[in-house]
C-alpha cells in the first residue's frame, strides 16, 4: 500500500509557480492602472479579481497540494490577490473623484440666466365647467345665484316639500351638524338657493345655481360624498313644460354640440309636479345606438340616450312655502351634475380622478377662461 506523496513539488503545478503568480499579479495591476473610467474598471475587476480570474483559479489549485506545500503556495497567491484588491480600491477612489469633478463641470447650470421654459398652469376642470355653464345661462338673460354650503334644515328640506319623514333626511343621506338642536346640515343639493331667492325676491325669477353639495355616498368610480350640481329655476307668469324643454335643449346643445337634444321620462320629485328624468341624445352615436363599425355603442350601452338629470314644474306647495302666489305664477326647475357633465364631455371614466388633485389629470385642461 503506497503512502502519502510527501515529495510533491508545488512548482509542478504551473499556476502556483512564483513566476506565474507574479505574472498574473502584474497583468492585473497594469489593467487596473490603465482603466480610464469606472465602467472600464468594473470590467477589469471581473477579469482579474472575479471568480473566474487567473488568480482565483490558481487559488483553487492549492487544495491539490500536500499539506506541507499548501502554506507557501497559499501565502504567495494570497499576497498577490491582496495587492490586486488594494490597487482596485485605490483606483476606484481616484476614478470616482474624477467622475464627480467632471459632473460638476459638465452639468453646471447658471441659475442667473434667463429661461423661456415656463410650465403652463391649469385650472381645475370643475371650475372651468362651472363657469362655462354659468356663461350659457347668462347669455340667455338669467342670473347666477349662490348660497351657503351649511344650510338650515327648513330651507334644505321643508321649504322644498321634503317632509319630516322623508328618507333623504336620515343620516344615511345627509351630513347633520352638531349640536342637533341647531338644525343645520351640509346642503344635499343647491335647491335651497332657489328657496332663498323666492323668499327674498319677487317674480319674475330666472336663476341658475351652480355649487358644491354633500351626501353620504361611498367613494367609487361614479360617486363621491362631495360633488357639484347646477340647478335652474324660473318663476314667471305663463311658464309651462314647453319652456323647460326649450331651455334644456339649448343647454344640452351648448354643452355637447349641435344636434344634441333631450327627452323627458315621467318621474317623481317632491319639489316638482309633474316631474321628469332628463335624458340626452348620446353624443357619441347620435342616438343610433351603434357605433361606426355597427357594434353596440359603449357610451349609451345601445340605448341611444344617456341619463343627465331631473326636472319638472315647481310644486305649488313649494311656491306657497316660499311666499309666491301659485295662482299667478308658475315655474320650472331642473338639476344636473356638473361632474357628470364633465365626465360626458371629456370621456372621464373614474370620478375619483376629478377630485384626487393629480396635476397629470388637470394639466391637459390648460388655462381656459
C-alpha positions in Angstrom: 0.0 0.0 0.0 1.5 3.3 -1.0 2.0 6.2 1.5 1.3 9.9 1.1 3.0 11.9 -1.6 5.4 13.7 0.8 7.8 14.6 -2.0 5.2 16.5 -4.1 6.8 19.7 -5.6 4.4 22.7 -5.8 6.4 24.0 -8.7 5.0 21.3 -10.9 1.5 22.9 -10.6 2.1 25.6 -13.2 -0.4 28.3 -11.9 1.3 28.1 -8.5 4.8 28.8 -9.6 6.2 32.0 -8.3 6.9 33.5 -11.7 3.3 32.6 -12.9 1.7 34.2 -9.8 3.8 37.3 -10.3 2.8 37.5 -14.0 -0.9 37.2 -13.1 -0.5 39.9 -10.5 1.4 42.3 -12.8 -1.1 41.8 -15.6 -3.9 42.7 -13.1 -2.1 45.8 -11.8 -1.4 47.0 -15.4 -5.0 46.6 -16.3 -6.1 48.5 -13.2 -3.8 51.3 -13.9 -4.9 51.5 -17.5 -8.7 51.8 -16.7 -9.8 55.3 -17.6 -13.3 55.3 -16.1 -15.5 53.4 -13.7 -17.1 51.2 -16.4 -13.7 50.1 -17.6 -12.5 49.4 -14.1 -15.6 47.3 -13.5 -14.7 45.1 -16.4 -11.1 44.8 -15.1 -12.4 43.8 -11.7 -14.4 41.0 -13.3 -11.4 39.8 -15.4 -8.7 40.0 -12.7 -10.4 39.7 -9.3 -13.6 37.8 -10.1 -14.4 34.2 -9.5 -13.0 33.2 -12.9 -9.9 35.3 -12.8 -6.5 33.7 -13.2 -5.6 34.3 -9.5 -8.9 32.9 -8.3 -8.4 29.7 -10.4 -4.8 29.4 -9.1 -6.2 29.7 -5.6 -8.3 26.6 -6.3 -5.3 24.6 -7.2 -3.9 24.9 -3.6 -6.3 22.2 -2.5 -4.5 19.7 -4.7 -1.2 20.1 -2.9 0.1 18.0 0.0 -0.3 19.7 3.4 3.4 20.7 3.7 3.2 22.6 0.4 -0.1 24.4 0.9 1.2 27.1 3.3 3.8 28.5 1.0 1.6 28.4 -2.1 -1.4 29.9 -0.2 0.8 32.8 1.1 2.1 33.5 -2.4 -1.3 33.6 -4.0 -3.0 35.4 -1.1 -0.3 38.2 -1.2 -0.9 38.7 -4.9 -4.7 38.8 -4.6 -4.3 41.3 -1.7 -2.1 43.6 -3.8 -4.7 43.4 -6.7 -7.6 44.3 -4.4 -5.7 47.1 -2.8 -4.9 48.5 -6.3 -8.6 48.2 -7.2 -9.7 50.2 -4.2 -7.2 53.0 -4.8 -8.0 53.2 -8.5 -11.7 53.2 -7.7 -11.3 56.2 -5.3 -9.3 58.1 -8.0 -11.9 57.5 -10.7 -14.9 58.3 -8.5 -13.3 61.6 -7.6 -12.6 62.4 -11.3 -16.2 61.5 -12.2 -17.5 63.8 -9.5 -15.4 66.7 -10.7 -16.4 66.0 -14.3 -20.1 66.0 -13.4 -19.6 69.4 -11.6 -18.1 70.9 -14.8 -20.3 69.3 -17.4 -23.6 69.7 -15.6 -23.1 73.1 -14.1 -26.2 75.3 -14.5 -26.1 79.1 -14.3 -29.3 79.8 -12.5 -28.9 83.5 -13.2 -29.5 83.0 -16.9 -33.0 83.8 -18.3 -35.1 80.9 -19.4 -38.1 80.5 -21.7 -39.3 77.3 -20.0 -42.4 78.4 -18.3 -44.5 75.5 -17.1 -48.1 76.1 -18.2 -50.6 76.1 -15.4 -54.0 74.6 -15.4 -57.3 75.5 -13.9 -59.3 72.7 -12.3 -61.8 71.4 -14.9 -64.7 71.6 -12.4 -64.1 75.3 -12.0 -63.9 75.8 -15.8 -67.0 73.7 -16.4 -69.0 75.6 -13.7 -68.1 78.9 -15.4 -68.9 77.6 -18.8 -72.3 76.5 -17.6 -72.9 79.9 -15.9 -72.0 81.6 -19.2 -74.6 79.6 -21.0 -77.4 80.8 -18.7 -76.1 84.4 -18.5 -76.3 84.5 -22.3 -79.9 83.5 -22.0 -80.6 86.5 -19.7 -80.6 84.5 -16.5 -78.7 85.4 -13.3 -76.3 83.3 -11.3 -77.3 82.8 -7.6 -75.3 81.4 -4.8 -75.9 80.3 -1.2 -74.2 78.9 1.9 -73.0 75.3 2.0 -74.0 75.0 5.6 -77.8 75.3 5.3 -80.8 75.4 7.6 -82.8 72.2 7.7 -86.0 74.1 6.8 -84.5 75.5 3.6 -82.9 72.3 2.6 -85.9 70.1 3.2 -89.2 71.6 4.5 -89.4 74.5 2.0 -88.9 72.1 -0.8 -91.8 69.8 0.2 -89.5 67.1 1.7 -91.5 66.3 4.9 -90.2 65.3 8.3 -90.5 61.6 7.4 -88.8 61.8 4.0 -85.9 59.2 3.8 -83.5 61.8 2.4 -83.4 63.4 5.9 -81.9 60.4 7.6 -78.2 60.0 8.5 -77.8 57.6 5.5 -78.2 60.5 3.1 -77.4 63.7 4.9 -74.5 65.2 6.9 -76.0 66.7 10.0 -74.0 69.2 12.1 -73.8 69.4 15.8 -75.5 70.4 18.0 -78.6 68.7 16.7 -80.9 71.4 18.0 -79.2 73.9 15.6 -81.0 72.0 12.7 -78.1 72.6 10.3 -76.9 70.4 7.5 -74.4 70.4 4.7 -76.7 71.1 1.8 -77.6 68.0 -0.1 -78.5 70.0 -3.3 -78.4 73.6 -4.4 -82.2 73.9 -4.3 -82.0 75.9 -1.0 -80.5 78.7 -3.1 -83.8 78.7 -5.1 -85.8 78.8 -1.9 -83.7 81.7 -0.6 -84.2 83.6 -3.9 -88.0 83.1 -3.9 -88.1 84.3 -0.2 -86.2 87.5 -0.9 -87.2 88.5 -4.4 -90.4 88.9 -6.3 -91.0 87.2 -9.7 -90.1 87.1 -12.4 -87.1 85.0 -11.4 -84.6 83.4 -13.8 -81.6 81.9 -12.0 -79.0 79.2 -12.3 -77.4 77.9 -9.1 -74.1 76.0 -9.6 -72.3 74.8 -6.4 -70.9 72.1 -4.2 -73.2 69.7 -2.4 -72.7 66.9 0.1 -74.3 63.4 0.6 -73.1 60.4 2.5 -72.2 58.4 -0.6 -69.3 55.9 -0.7 -66.4 57.0 -2.9 -66.2 55.0 -6.1 -65.8 55.5 -9.9 -69.2 57.2 -10.1 -70.0 58.5 -6.6 -68.4 60.9 -4.1 -69.6 62.4 -0.8 -68.7 65.8 -2.2 -69.8 66.7 -5.8 -71.2 69.6 -7.8 -74.6 70.5 -9.2 -76.2 73.2 -11.3 -79.9 73.8 -10.7 -82.1 76.2 -12.6 -85.3 78.0 -11.5 -87.8 80.0 -13.5 -90.8 81.7 -11.9 -93.0 83.8 -14.1 -96.5 84.1 -15.5 -97.5 81.5 -18.0 -94.4 79.2 -17.7 -95.0 75.7 -19.0 -93.1 72.4 -19.6 -92.5 73.7 -23.2 -90.3 76.5 -21.8 -88.5 73.9 -19.7 -87.9 71.6 -22.7 -86.6 74.5 -24.9 -84.2 75.7 -22.1 -82.7 72.2 -21.6 -82.3 71.6 -25.3 -80.4 74.9 -25.6 -78.3 73.9 -22.5 -77.6 70.4 -24.0 -76.6 71.9 -27.4 -74.2 74.4 -25.7 -72.5 71.6 -23.7 -72.4 68.8 -26.2 -72.7 70.3 -29.7 -75.3 70.7 -32.4 -78.0 68.1 -32.7 -77.9 67.0 -29.0 -81.5 67.3 -27.7 -83.2 66.0 -24.6 -86.2 63.8 -23.8 -88.3 63.5 -20.6 -89.3 60.4 -18.8 -92.0 60.6 -16.1 -90.6 60.5 -12.6 -91.2 61.8 -9.1 -89.6 64.6 -7.1 -91.2 66.2 -4.0 -90.5 69.8 -5.2 -91.8 69.5 -8.7 -95.1 68.2 -10.1 -95.2 66.9 -12.8 -91.6 65.7 -12.7 -89.3 64.0 -15.2 -85.9 62.5 -15.7 -83.9 64.2 -18.4 -82.0 62.1 -21.0 -79.5 63.3 -23.6 -79.2 62.0 -27.1 -76.0 60.0 -27.0 -73.3 62.4 -28.2 -71.1 59.5 -29.4 -73.6 57.5 -31.6 -76.0 60.5 -32.0 -78.9 58.3 -31.0 -78.2 55.5 -33.4 -77.3 53.1 -30.5 -74.5 51.6 -32.6 -71.0 52.9 -33.5 -69.5 53.4 -36.9 -68.5 49.7 -37.1 -72.1 48.6 -36.4 -71.3 47.4 -32.8 -73.4 48.4 -29.8 -72.4 51.9 -28.6 -70.5 51.6 -25.4 -71.3 55.1 -24.1 -75.1 54.7 -24.1 -75.0 50.8 -24.0 -77.2 50.6 -27.0 -79.9 52.9 -25.7 -79.3 55.9 -27.8 -79.9 58.1 -24.7 -77.9 59.0 -21.6 -79.4 59.9 -18.3 -78.5 63.5 -17.3 -80.6 64.9 -14.5 -84.1 65.7 -13.3 -86.6 68.4 -13.8 -90.3 69.4 -13.5 -92.9 72.1 -12.9 -92.4 73.7 -9.5 -94.8 72.2 -7.0 -97.4 74.8 -5.8 -96.6 73.8 -2.2 -93.0 75.0 -2.7 -94.3 78.3 -4.1 -96.6 78.8 -1.1 -93.8 77.9 1.4 -91.6 80.5 -0.3 -94.2 83.3 -0.5 -95.1 83.0 -4.2 -98.7 83.1 -5.3 -99.3 79.9 -7.2 -102.5 81.3 -8.8 -100.5 84.0 -10.5 -97.1 82.4 -11.1 -95.9 79.1 -12.4 -92.3 77.9 -13.0 -89.9 75.1 -13.6 -86.8 73.8 -12.0 -84.1 71.3 -13.1 -80.8 69.9 -11.7 -77.8 68.3 -13.4 -74.4 67.1 -12.1 -71.5 69.3 -13.2 -69.2 66.4 -12.5 -71.3 64.1 -14.7 -71.4 66.7 -17.4 -67.6 67.0 -17.3 -67.2 63.2 -17.5 -69.5 63.1 -20.5 -67.8 65.9 -22.4 -64.2 64.6 -21.8 -64.7 60.9 -21.6 -63.6 60.7 -17.9 -64.2 57.2 -16.7 -63.4 57.5 -13.0 -64.9 60.3 -10.9 -62.0 59.9 -8.4 -59.6 61.3 -11.0 -61.6 64.6 -10.8 -61.1 65.0 -7.0 -57.7 63.5 -6.2 -55.7 66.6 -7.2 -53.3 64.9 -9.5 -51.8 67.6 -11.8 -51.5 65.0 -14.5 -55.3 65.0 -14.8 -55.8 68.7 -14.7 -52.8 69.7 -16.9 -54.4 68.8 -20.2 -57.4 71.1 -19.5 -55.0 74.1 -19.5 -55.8 77.7 -18.6 -59.2 78.1 -20.4 -61.0 81.1 -19.1 
